[in-house]
Amino acid sequence: MTVNFSTGARAALLMAGSCATLSMTLTARAEDTPIDMGKPGTLVIGGALMGGRHSSTPTPGSEQSSSSVTASITGDLFVARNVSLGVGIGGGYSTFTYRTTELGESSNHQAAVGAALRLGYYIPISNRVGLWPVVSAGLTYAKTTGTIAEGTGSTKEIDLLAQVIFHVDEHWFLRLQPGLVAYSSSTGFGGGLAPVFGGGFGAHF
């Protein structure tokens, strides 16, 4: 059986084949493009959204819990091979609740802004995936309202973030960043160690 194609159908098939070939070529070129984010002199700008919840039982018959959400912008410079130094600024909102069987529930709410210094080390796993552990130390200033304490004060933090980097192309990337936050507050939130999780995006130049 012979199948006859019209001129229009032949042109459409030829265009589709050309587009498919071009797409495969561009994809192959993109995969083959070396991505060297840890090169000395590389500047990385990014943004992230983090959240966390932590609860504990300090004494029998009592329970305390805290939750938080923060948004931040970071800038990091690779000063040596795979070693980065940077700063971050951000803001967030937190709640702290304390419950006892005798006194019931008390709570605080806190809005804060702050800044931190960052030290990281980039570990490439493949051309498109890498690990970027970062430790940061910062100070936030906050306004607290609630039944436990009210006023303004500061919180000192040390964050340990295990960032997983997914490179979209040679400049842009997405990241997941689970971590732990150690904090000490003068605003009615006490201190402790809390797990956090978040994600974000960024670009390096």
N, CA, C and O of each residue as an XYZ file, in Angstrom:
820
protein
N       0.863     -1.188      0.000
C       0.000      0.000      0.000
C       0.892      1.228      0.000
O       1.866      1.300      0.749
N       0.562      2.168     -0.823
C       1.333      3.398     -0.948
C       0.575      4.529     -0.284
O      -0.617      4.718     -0.527
N       1.279      5.286      0.562
C       0.670      6.417      1.235
C       1.218      7.686      0.617
O       2.435      7.864      0.558
N       0.346      8.578      0.153
C       0.748      9.833     -0.458
C       0.528     10.974      0.524
O      -0.566     11.133      1.065
N       1.577     11.771      0.752
C       1.487     12.927      1.633
C       1.361     14.178      0.791
O       2.016     14.319     -0.242
N       0.514     15.081      1.244
C       0.390     16.363      0.570
C       1.621     17.208      0.875
O       2.411     16.876      1.759
N       1.774     18.295      0.142
C       2.910     19.188      0.360
C       2.891     19.774      1.757
O       3.935     19.886      2.400
N       1.691     20.155      2.241
C       1.569     20.713      3.585
C       1.951     19.699      4.652
O       2.623     20.032      5.628
N       1.507     18.435      4.454
C       1.835     17.409      5.434
C       3.327     17.144      5.464
O       3.912     16.954      6.530
N       3.952     17.132      4.272
C       5.395     16.916      4.230
C       6.130     18.051      4.928
O       7.103     17.812      5.644
N       5.677     19.275      4.729
C       6.320     20.426      5.382
C       6.166     20.344      6.893
O       7.098     20.654      7.636
N       4.974     19.921      7.353
C       4.744     19.810      8.793
C       5.637     18.748      9.400
O       6.218     18.952     10.466
N       5.752     17.591      8.712
C       6.612     16.531      9.219
C       8.073     16.974      9.250
O       8.799     16.678     10.199
N       8.498     17.688      8.205
C       9.873     18.171      8.148
C      10.148     19.165      9.268
O      11.220     19.131      9.873
N       9.183     20.059      9.556
C       9.354     21.053     10.623
C       9.394     20.372     11.985
O      10.207     20.732     12.836
N       8.514     19.383     12.195
C       8.494     18.668     13.465
C       9.814     17.938     13.693
O      10.360     17.941     14.796
N      10.326     17.302     12.608
C      11.607     16.610     12.740
C      12.741     17.560     13.034
O      13.634     17.245     13.821
N      12.713     18.727     12.405
C      13.762     19.721     12.646
C      13.716     20.238     14.070
O      14.756     20.397     14.709
N      12.493     20.508     14.582
C      12.345     20.990     15.958
C      12.820     19.940     16.953
O      13.482     20.271     17.937
N      12.485     18.668     16.703
C      12.918     17.604     17.606
C      14.433     17.490     17.621
O      15.044     17.325     18.677
N      15.040     17.580     16.425
C      16.506     17.510     16.345
C      17.153     18.673     17.064
O      18.137     18.495     17.782
N      16.595     19.889     16.872
C      17.140     21.068     17.537
C      16.995     20.959     19.045
O      17.913     21.318     19.782
N      15.832     20.457     19.521
C      15.605     20.310     20.951
C      16.604     19.344     21.573
O      17.160     19.617     22.636
N      16.833     18.206     20.903
C      17.793     17.238     21.427
C      19.201     17.799     21.434
O      19.978     17.523     22.347
N      19.537     18.591     20.414
C      20.871     19.193     20.344
C      21.083     20.184     21.470
O      22.129     20.176     22.119
N      20.073     21.057     21.713
C      20.191     22.048     22.785
C      20.260     21.377     24.143
O      21.028     21.794     25.010
N      19.444     20.318     24.333
C      19.472     19.600     25.598
C      20.835     18.975     25.843
O      21.372     19.044     26.949
N      21.391     18.364     24.804
C      22.712     17.748     24.940
C      23.773     18.792     25.258
O      24.648     18.567     26.094
N      23.687     19.948     24.577
C      24.656     21.000     24.851
C      24.526     21.512     26.279
O      25.525     21.767     26.951
N      23.259     21.663     26.746
C      23.049     22.141     28.107
C      23.605     21.148     29.129
O      24.199     21.553     30.128
N      23.412     19.840     28.880
C      23.920     18.836     29.804
C      25.441     18.824     29.805
O      26.060     18.547     30.833
N      26.055     19.127     28.648
C      27.505     19.065     28.540
C      28.180     20.343     29.023
O      29.400     20.361     29.187
N      27.413     21.424     29.258
C      28.004     22.675     29.710
C      28.511     22.523     31.138
O      27.715     22.263     32.040
N      29.813     22.678     31.370
C      30.331     22.531     32.740
C      29.772     23.624     33.651
O      29.746     24.799     33.283
N      29.325     23.222     34.842
C      28.816     24.166     35.839
C      29.769     24.131     37.028
O      29.866     23.124     37.731
N      30.464     25.230     37.243
C      31.494     25.292     38.277
C      31.140     26.393     39.270
O      31.758     27.457     39.269
N      30.135     26.133     40.126
C      29.688     27.152     41.071
C      30.740     27.439     42.137
O      30.796     28.553     42.657
N      31.577     26.451     42.473
C      32.558     26.640     43.531
C      33.841     27.320     43.099
O      34.794     27.383     43.875
N      33.888     27.832     41.874
C      35.102     28.497     41.389
C      35.356     29.784     42.166
O      34.421     30.553     42.389
N      36.600     30.043     42.586
C      36.899     31.296     43.304
C      36.458     32.517     42.510
O      36.692     32.609     41.305
N      35.814     33.456     43.204
C      35.313     34.658     42.566
C      33.856     34.589     42.162
O      33.290     35.601     41.748
N      33.224     33.416     42.269
C      31.818     33.267     41.912
C      30.929     33.933     42.970
O      31.087     33.697     44.168
N      30.003     34.760     42.511
C      29.033     35.417     43.391
C      27.694     34.712     43.271
O      27.209     34.469     42.166
N      27.099     34.383     44.412
C      25.819     33.671     44.439
C      24.798     34.525     45.174
O      25.012     34.918     46.321
N      23.686     34.809     44.505
C      22.570     35.562     45.090
C      21.362     34.641     45.143
O      21.051     33.973     44.157
N      20.674     34.597     46.286
C      19.542     33.696     46.385
C      18.489     34.160     47.367
O      18.697     35.099     48.135
N      17.365     33.488     47.326
C      16.271     33.738     48.254
C      15.726     32.415     48.761
O      15.818     31.397     48.074
N      15.157     32.425     49.966
C      14.664     31.174     50.549
C      13.500     31.451     51.480
O      13.366     32.541     52.035
N      12.662     30.439     51.636
C      11.557     30.451     52.587
C      11.720     29.240     53.487
O      11.812     28.110     53.008
N      11.756     29.481     54.811
C      11.997     28.411     55.774
C      10.857     28.338     56.777
O      10.188     29.334     57.054
N      10.649     27.162     57.309
C       9.646     26.980     58.342
C      10.053     25.867     59.284
O      10.839     24.993     58.919
N       9.521     25.894     60.494
C       9.852     24.847     61.448
C       8.873     24.806     62.598
O       8.180     25.784     62.880
N       8.821     23.653     63.266
C       7.970     23.478     64.453
C       8.704     22.565     65.410
O       9.288     21.558     65.010
N       8.664     22.931     66.678
C       9.395     22.167     67.694
C       8.561     22.123     68.962
O       7.948     23.119     69.347
N       8.539     20.957     69.615
C       7.813     20.822     70.882
C       8.629     19.978     71.846
O       9.433     19.144     71.431
N       8.415     20.202     73.132
C       9.134     19.448     74.151
C       8.303     19.424     75.434
O       7.316     20.149     75.557
N       8.710     18.588     76.381
C       8.057     18.480     77.688
C       9.103     18.785     78.754
O       9.787     17.880     79.230
N       9.230     20.059     79.132
C      10.286     20.425     80.086
C      10.095     19.816     81.472
O      11.074     19.468     82.133
N       8.845     19.682     81.918
C       8.546     19.079     83.217
C       7.292     18.225     83.079
O       6.499     18.459     82.166
N       7.086     17.248     83.951
C       5.857     16.455     83.894
C       4.615     17.336     84.026
O       4.533     18.182     84.917
N       3.653     17.128     83.129
C       2.424     17.910     83.164
C       2.504     19.221     82.418
O       1.574     20.025     82.479
N       3.612     19.455     81.705
C       3.741     20.695     80.941
C       4.225     20.380     79.530
O       4.814     19.329     79.279
N       3.969     21.296     78.629
C       4.407     21.152     77.244
C       4.671     22.531     76.665
O       3.897     23.461     76.892
N       5.749     22.667     75.927
C       6.025     23.914     75.227
C       6.292     23.619     73.764
O       6.897     22.601     73.426
N       5.841     24.511     72.902
C       6.015     24.328     71.466
C       6.266     25.670     70.818
O       5.843     26.709     71.324
N       6.951     25.639     69.703
C       7.218     26.855     68.939
C       7.135     26.544     67.455
O       7.436     25.430     67.026
N       6.734     27.514     66.692
C       6.701     27.392     65.237
C       7.140     28.714     64.638
O       6.964     29.775     65.237
N       7.717     28.633     63.441
C       8.250     29.842     62.822
C       8.237     29.729     61.314
O       8.257     28.630     60.760
N       8.201     30.879     60.650
C       8.368     30.962     59.209
C       9.207     32.197     58.921
O       8.949     33.267     59.474
N      10.204     32.058     58.064
C      11.103     33.164     57.756
C      11.355     33.225     56.251
O      11.328     32.209     55.556
N      11.597     34.429     55.773
C      11.996     34.661     54.380
C      13.322     35.411     54.401
O      13.509     36.321     55.209
N      14.236     35.038     53.524
C      15.560     35.650     53.555
C      16.129     35.826     52.159
O      15.729     35.152     51.209
N      17.080     36.757     52.061
C      17.883     36.978     50.861
C      19.343     36.812     51.262
O      19.779     37.358     52.275
N      20.094     36.064     50.472
C      21.482     35.786     50.810
C      22.408     36.168     49.664
O      22.029     36.131     48.493
N      23.631     36.535     50.030
C      24.683     36.790     49.067
C      25.959     36.122     49.538
O      26.402     36.350     50.664
N      26.558     35.295     48.680
C      27.755     34.553     49.046
C      28.812     34.692     47.960
O      28.494     34.711     46.771
N      30.068     34.789     48.374
C      31.192     34.888     47.457
C      32.143     33.732     47.745
O      32.534     33.506     48.890
N      32.510     33.000     46.688
C      33.478     31.922     46.861
C      34.880     32.527     46.875
O      35.391     32.989     45.855
N      35.485     32.510     48.061
C      36.777     33.159     48.260
C      37.934     32.205     47.986
O      39.067     32.652     47.805
N      37.674     30.913     47.953
C      38.649     29.887     47.598
C      37.872     28.750     46.949
O      36.641     28.763     46.935
N      38.587     27.771     46.415
C      37.906     26.670     45.747
C      36.881     26.018     46.681
O      37.240     25.402     47.685
N      35.579     26.170     46.325
C      34.425     25.588     47.020
C      34.155     26.170     48.407
O      33.272     25.671     49.104
N      34.878     27.198     48.830
C      34.687     27.817     50.147
C      34.017     29.170     49.968
O      34.520     30.021     49.235
N      32.878     29.375     50.637
C      32.109     30.602     50.460
C      31.957     31.355     51.775
O      31.848     30.762     52.849
N      31.953     32.672     51.658
C      31.626     33.568     52.759
C      30.476     34.449     52.303
O      30.435     34.866     51.146
N      29.538     34.736     53.201
C      28.402     35.529     52.768
C      27.646     36.160     53.917
O      28.010     36.033     55.086
N      26.585     36.841     53.543
C      25.691     37.481     54.497
C      24.258     37.165     54.090
O      23.975     36.866     52.929
N      23.364     37.237     55.069
C      21.946     37.051     54.806
C      21.130     38.026     55.621
O      21.480     38.349     56.756
N      20.037     38.497     55.037
C      19.102     39.351     55.753
C      17.709     38.765     55.573
O      17.407     38.146     54.552
N      16.864     38.971     56.583
C      15.527     38.402     56.463
C      14.610     38.827     57.581
O      14.978     39.602     58.463
N      13.417     38.302     57.518
C      12.406     38.590     58.523
C      11.512     37.390     58.712
O      11.443     36.509     57.855
N      10.820     37.361     59.855
C       9.981     36.205     60.103
C       8.957     36.433     61.199
O       8.894     37.494     61.821
N       8.163     35.405     61.411
C       7.100     35.436     62.410
C       7.138     34.120     63.185
O       7.234     33.047     62.589
N       7.062     34.205     64.509
C       7.142     33.011     65.358
C       6.061     33.031     66.430
O       5.573     34.089     66.825
N       5.702     31.848     66.887
C       4.786     31.708     68.017
C       5.410     30.752     69.027
O       6.117     29.816     68.653
N       5.146     30.989     70.293
C       5.634     30.144     71.376
C       4.468     29.901     72.327
O       3.818     30.845     72.776
N       4.208     28.639     72.631
C       3.081     28.270     73.487
C       3.575     27.401     74.641
O       4.373     26.482     74.456
N       3.079     27.718     75.831
C       3.437     26.945     77.026
C       2.138     26.488     77.697
O       1.267     27.305     77.998
N       2.016     25.178     77.929
C       0.793     24.612     78.516
C       1.137     23.822     79.779
O       2.145     23.116     79.835
N       0.294     23.954     80.767
C       0.386     23.121     81.971
C      -1.020     22.635     82.326
O      -2.019     23.269     81.987
N      -1.071     21.507     83.011
C      -2.375     20.962     83.394
C      -3.040     21.823     84.459
O      -4.263     21.788     84.599
N      -2.264     22.592     85.210
C      -2.834     23.411     86.284
C      -3.208     24.811     85.812
O      -4.271     25.320     86.167
N      -2.342     25.438     85.015
C      -2.542     26.846     84.653
C      -3.109     27.044     83.257
O      -3.485     28.161     82.902
N      -3.177     26.006     82.471
C      -3.693     26.164     81.122
C      -2.622     26.600     80.145
O      -1.459     26.216     80.273
N      -3.015     27.402     79.169
C      -2.126     27.759     78.061
C      -1.769     29.238     78.069
O      -2.620     30.097     78.298
N      -0.486     29.523     77.812
C       0.000     30.890     77.612
C       0.774     30.917     76.303
O       1.358     29.912     75.897
N       0.775     32.064     75.648
C       1.445     32.116     74.349
C       2.051     33.481     74.090
O       1.638     34.489     74.663
N       3.037     33.485     73.214
C       3.682     34.697     72.721
C       3.708     34.675     71.202
O       3.713     33.610     70.586
N       3.723     35.855     70.607
C       3.863     36.016     69.160
C       4.984     37.014     68.921
O       5.127     37.997     69.648
N       5.775     36.743     67.889
C       6.957     37.567     67.677
C       7.176     37.836     66.196
O       7.123     36.922     65.373
N       7.427     39.112     65.862
C       7.833     39.507     64.515
C       9.265     40.012     64.596
O       9.598     40.799     65.482
N      10.117     39.563     63.674
C      11.543     39.846     63.809
C      12.182     40.133     62.457
O      11.707     39.680     61.415
N      13.273     40.899     62.499
C      14.150     41.118     61.353
C      15.584     40.943     61.833
O      15.891     41.213     62.995
N      16.462     40.493     60.944
C      17.821     40.264     61.388
C      18.783     40.054     60.242
O      18.413     40.124     59.070
N      20.038     39.793     60.611
C      21.108     39.573     59.649
C      22.045     38.517     60.192
O      22.105     38.293     61.401
N      22.787     37.859     59.291
C      23.683     36.778     59.697
C      24.889     36.716     58.774
O      24.817     37.099     57.606
N      26.003     36.224     59.318
C      27.191     35.898     58.536
C      27.168     34.414     58.210
O      26.726     33.605     59.026
N      27.645     34.049     57.012
C      27.539     32.671     56.532
C      28.907     32.136     56.083
O      29.715     32.861     55.503
N      29.139     30.855     56.366
C      30.328     30.149     55.901
C      29.877     28.822     55.311
O      29.166     28.056     55.962
N      30.293     28.548     54.070
C      29.839     27.331     53.416
C      30.937     26.618     52.657
O      32.012     27.165     52.414
N      30.639     25.379     52.289
C      31.569     24.584     51.486
C      30.743     23.800     50.462
O      29.878     23.006     50.833
N      31.016     24.029     49.162
C      30.248     23.402     48.092
C      30.884     22.076     47.694
O      32.091     21.995     47.464
N      30.040     21.022     47.616
C      30.498     19.688     47.253
C      29.745     19.241     46.001
O      28.595     18.816     46.111
N      30.350     19.323     44.819
C      29.642     18.884     43.607
C      29.486     17.371     43.585
O      30.447     16.634     43.806
N      28.264     16.913     43.315
C      27.996     15.483     43.177
C      28.006     15.093     41.710
O      28.555     14.056     41.335
N      27.396     15.928     40.884
C      27.419     15.766     39.440
C      27.421     17.164     38.839
O      27.497     18.156     39.563
N      27.338     17.240     37.539
C      27.338     18.551     36.899
C      26.105     19.365     37.269
O      26.139     20.594     37.225
N      25.016     18.689     37.634
C      23.750     19.370     37.905
C      23.348     19.374     39.376
O      22.440     20.113     39.756
N      23.990     18.581     40.199
C      23.578     18.431     41.599
C      24.793     18.618     42.507
O      25.894     18.159     42.202
N      24.569     19.298     43.623
C      25.638     19.477     44.591
C      25.089     19.659     45.996
O      23.915     19.978     46.185
N      25.954     19.452     46.976
C      25.644     19.738     48.371
C      26.390     21.005     48.775
O      27.554     21.193     48.421
N      25.703     21.875     49.525
C      26.320     23.127     49.953
C      25.998     23.350     51.434
O      25.126     24.158     51.755
N      26.683     22.650     52.336
C      26.454     22.882     53.765
C      26.880     24.299     54.146
O      27.924     24.789     53.716
N      26.051     24.941     54.958
C      26.320     26.322     55.385
C      26.055     26.434     56.876
O      25.046     25.936     57.375
N      26.957     27.084     57.579
C      26.725     27.446     58.970
C      26.657     28.965     59.035
O      27.493     29.653     58.448
N      25.666     29.488     59.744
C      25.506     30.930     59.848
C      25.282     31.323     61.307
O      24.697     30.576     62.091
N      25.759     32.501     61.639
C      25.577     33.054     62.984
C      24.982     34.441     62.829
O      25.519     35.277     62.102
N      23.866     34.685     63.516
C      23.184     35.950     63.314
C      22.511     36.481     64.555
O      22.481     35.851     65.612
N      21.977     37.662     64.377
C      21.279     38.361     65.456
C      20.009     38.965     64.882
O      20.046     39.622     63.841
N      18.886     38.749     65.554
C      17.618     39.321     65.123
C      17.061     40.212     66.216
O      17.276     39.979     67.405
N      16.338     41.239     65.787
C      15.638     42.127     66.708
C      14.147     41.917     66.505
O      13.661     41.861     65.375
N      13.428     41.802     67.614
C      12.036     41.376     67.520
C      11.142     42.148     68.471
O      11.579     42.680     69.492
N       9.877     42.187     68.096
C       8.822     42.720     68.958
C       7.930     41.564     69.356
O       7.435     40.827     68.504
N       7.728     41.407     70.656
C       6.981     40.277     71.195
C       5.710     40.754     71.886
O       5.724     41.727     72.639
N       4.623     40.062     71.620
C       3.358     40.319     72.304
C       2.802     38.998     72.804
O       3.100     37.947     72.236
N       2.002     39.037     73.854
C       1.389     37.808     74.355
C       1.237     37.816     75.852
O       1.432     38.840     76.506
N       0.887     36.661     76.391
C       0.604     36.539     77.819
C       1.829     36.145     78.643
O       1.799     36.234     79.870
N       2.914     35.708     77.980
C       4.120     35.319     78.708
C       5.029     36.519     78.923
O       5.507     36.757     80.032
N       5.263     37.268     77.862
C       6.125     38.448     77.947
C       5.801     39.378     76.798
O       5.310     38.943     75.756
N       6.076     40.665     76.989
C       5.876     41.659     75.940
C       7.064     42.601     75.918
O       7.730     42.815     76.930
N       7.315     43.161     74.740
C       8.401     44.122     74.609
C       9.254     43.831     73.396
O       8.867     43.057     72.520
N      10.420     44.457     73.350
C      11.367     44.251     72.268
C      12.643     43.645     72.828
O      12.964     43.828     74.002
N      13.359     42.929     71.991
C      14.582     42.297     72.431
C      15.313     41.689     71.262
O      15.024     42.004     70.107
N      16.250     40.826     71.552
C      17.084     40.235     70.509
C      17.153     38.725     70.683
O      16.921     38.192     71.768
N      17.478     38.056     69.590
C      17.671     36.613     69.589
C      18.970     36.299     68.855
O      19.193     36.773     67.741
N      19.818     35.500     69.484
C      21.039     35.034     68.840
C      20.784     33.661     68.249
O      20.157     32.813     68.883
N      21.275     33.439     67.025
C      21.021     32.177     66.339
C      22.295     31.635     65.717
O      23.153     32.388     65.257
N      22.400     30.316     65.710
C      23.378     29.603     64.902
C      22.610     28.581     64.079
O      21.954     27.699     64.633
N      22.690     28.695     62.758
C      21.959     27.817     61.853
C      22.926     26.858     61.162
O      24.005     27.255     60.724
N      22.525     25.602     61.073
C      23.249     24.594     60.303
C      22.337     24.122     59.181
O      21.317     23.482     59.439
N      22.692     24.431     57.941
C      21.843     24.126     56.795
C      22.554     23.152     55.856
O      23.698     23.380     55.460
N      21.864     22.064     55.505
C      22.395     21.082     54.560
C      21.737     21.323     53.206
O      20.818     20.600     52.820
N      22.207     22.334     52.492
C      21.563     22.716     51.238
C      21.863     21.712     50.118
O      23.011     21.318     49.913
N      20.814     21.308     49.401
C      20.946     20.467     48.215
C      20.645     21.343     47.009
O      19.558     21.912     46.908
N      21.606     21.454     46.091
C      21.517     22.370     44.959
C      21.191     21.598     43.684
O      21.842     20.601     43.372
N      20.175     22.064     42.945
C      19.807     21.505     41.651
C      19.977     22.599     40.598
O      19.205     23.556     40.569
N      20.978     22.462     39.739
C      21.248     23.477     38.723
C      20.275     23.334     37.552
O      20.204     22.285     36.912
N      19.531     24.405     37.286
C      18.610     24.428     36.149
C      19.376     24.670     34.861
O      19.108     24.024     33.848
N      20.329     25.599     34.891
C      21.233     25.835     33.772
C      22.563     26.293     34.354
O      22.822     26.081     35.538
N      23.408     26.916     33.542
C      24.743     27.260     34.020
C      24.744     28.403     35.022
O      25.783     28.665     35.629
N      23.617     29.103     35.224
C      23.556     30.192     36.193
C      22.498     29.979     37.278
O      22.764     30.256     38.447
N      21.322     29.500     36.924
C      20.206     29.424     37.866
C      20.149     28.057     38.540
O      20.523     27.042     37.954
N      19.667     28.053     39.800
C      19.527     26.805     40.527
C      18.342     26.871     41.489
O      17.884     27.953     41.859
N      17.859     25.704     41.883
C      16.878     25.531     42.954
C      17.575     24.847     44.119
O      18.572     24.151     43.929
N      17.048     25.045     45.340
C      17.683     24.417     46.489
C      16.660     23.980     47.531
O      15.648     24.646     47.752
N      16.947     22.855     48.160
C      16.252     22.402     49.358
C      17.225     22.555     50.513
O      18.419     22.297     50.356
N      16.723     22.976     51.685
C      17.658     23.217     52.776
C      17.085     22.830     54.137
O      16.588     23.682     54.874
N      17.160     21.538     54.465
C      16.852     21.132     55.841
C      17.973     21.593     56.762
O      19.109     21.790     56.328
N      17.641     21.764     58.038
C      18.678     22.207     58.955
C      18.226     22.231     60.400
O      17.111     21.830     60.731
N      19.117     22.709     61.251
C      18.866     22.880     62.671
C      19.202     24.311     63.067
O      20.159     24.900     62.563
N      18.401     24.865     63.978
C      18.618     26.213     64.481
C      18.781     26.156     65.995
O      17.905     25.662     66.705
N      19.898     26.659     66.477
C      20.116     26.829     67.914
C      19.923     28.304     68.234
O      20.529     29.160     67.590
N      19.085     28.612     69.222
C      18.763     30.010     69.481
C      18.703     30.300     70.969
O      18.437     29.423     71.790
N      18.959     31.558     71.287
C      18.838     32.057     72.653
C      18.199     33.431     72.571
O      18.737     34.344     71.944
N      17.034     33.570     73.218
C      16.236     34.776     73.061
C      16.065     35.508     74.382
O      15.983     34.901     75.450
N      16.014     36.841     74.277
C      15.720     37.671     75.449
C      14.304     38.230     75.391
O      13.980     39.190     76.091
N      13.449     37.619     74.545
C      12.124     38.181     74.297
C      11.001     37.235     74.705
O       9.906     37.308     74.146
N      11.245     36.356     75.659
C      10.180     35.471     76.113
C      10.098     34.155     75.399
O       9.191     33.368     75.667
N      11.029     33.883     74.486
C      11.025     32.622     73.754
C      12.063     31.643     74.295
O      12.146     30.507     73.829
N      12.857     32.079     75.281
C      13.843     31.186     75.875
C      14.932     30.827     74.889
O      15.440     31.686     74.169
N      15.292     29.551     74.859
C      16.321     29.065     73.951
C      16.093     27.609     73.660
O      15.244     26.965     74.276
N      16.855     27.086     72.713
C      16.699     25.685     72.379
C      17.274     25.352     71.030
O      18.014     26.131     70.429
N      16.911     24.158     70.562
C      17.354     23.642     69.276
C      16.123     23.196     68.502
O      15.331     22.401     69.006
N      15.953     23.698     67.283
C      14.737     23.416     66.520
C      15.083     23.002     65.094
O      15.944     23.618     64.466
N      14.416     21.958     64.570
C      14.608     21.593     63.169
C      13.837     22.543     62.258
O      12.759     23.019     62.614
N      14.395     22.813     61.085
C      13.738     23.668     60.105
C      13.854     23.016     58.733
O      14.692     22.142     58.509
N      13.001     23.458     57.829
C      13.054     22.951     56.461
C      12.557     24.049     55.532
O      11.653     24.810     55.875
N      13.157     24.119     54.362
C      12.717     25.140     53.413
C      13.312     24.897     52.038
O      13.915     23.861     51.760
N      13.118     25.881     51.205
C      13.632     25.816     49.844
C      13.753     27.203     49.265
O      13.308     28.184     49.860
N      14.355     27.272     48.106
C      14.527     28.574     47.480
C      15.137     28.454     46.109
O      15.127     27.387     45.496
N      15.665     29.555     45.637
C      16.255     29.620     44.306
C      17.437     30.572     44.358
O      17.651     31.257     45.358
N      18.200     30.610     43.277
C      19.329     31.526     43.259
C      19.999     31.527     41.903
O      19.599     30.802     40.992
N      21.027     32.354     41.784
C      21.814     32.452     40.567
C      23.259     32.729     40.942
O      23.533     33.382     41.948
N      24.178     32.234     40.136
C      25.599     32.495     40.385
C      26.236     33.058     39.109
O      25.866     32.707     37.988
N      27.199     33.937     39.330
C      27.817     34.660     38.222
C      29.339     34.630     38.346
O      30.039     35.188     37.501
